[in-house]
Amino acid sequence: MQFFGIQNPLEDGRHEAEAVSGEQIAFALGQAESQTTLEDIHRKMGILEPTFYREKKVYANMGATEIRRLKQLKDENAKLEPVVANLMLGKAMLQDLLQQIVRPAVRRNIVCHLQTIYVIGKR
């Protein structure tokens, strides 16, 4: 983790891990509930205190499999967002082009043709 562009080392000289697995998060949260000191948890996990509290806020009351599934869904969502954005941009460009170039009567014929081909409604 970086603060103000500086890599923040842990007490023993190691650097905080970039990604923590679902099992590690669930283990750390379980340890926190079982009277283990937070310093021990931070040292064992190799994470900083703010990271622990951020993970606790997000993943409280979740098991390791739920955390893993949530991370998979977040990764999949991150991959799909640019695809959806490109599709929406293409749609907007085509609509703009259709409005600027084609006369209304021809546009109606094109829309009717597309409705019959793709079996879609008017709206």
Residue pairs with C-beta under 8 A, 6 or more apart in sequence:
1 8
1 16
1 48
1 50
1 51
2 8
7 15
8 15
8 16
8 48
9 15
10 16
10 42
10 43
10 46
10 48
11 43
12 43
14 46
16 46
16 47
16 48
16 51
17 45
17 46
17 47
20 45
20 47
20 51
20 55
21 68
22 64
22 65
22 66
22 67
22 68
22 70
22 71
23 64
23 68
24 45
25 55
25 59
25 64
25 67
26 59
26 62
26 63
26 64
26 67
27 45
27 64
28 41
28 44
28 45
28 47
28 52
28 55
29 55
29 56
29 59
29 60
31 40
31 41
31 44
32 38
32 41
32 52
32 56
38 49
38 52
41 52
42 48
42 49
42 52
45 52
47 55
59 67
59 70
62 70
98 107
98 110
99 107
102 110
114 120
115 121
115 122
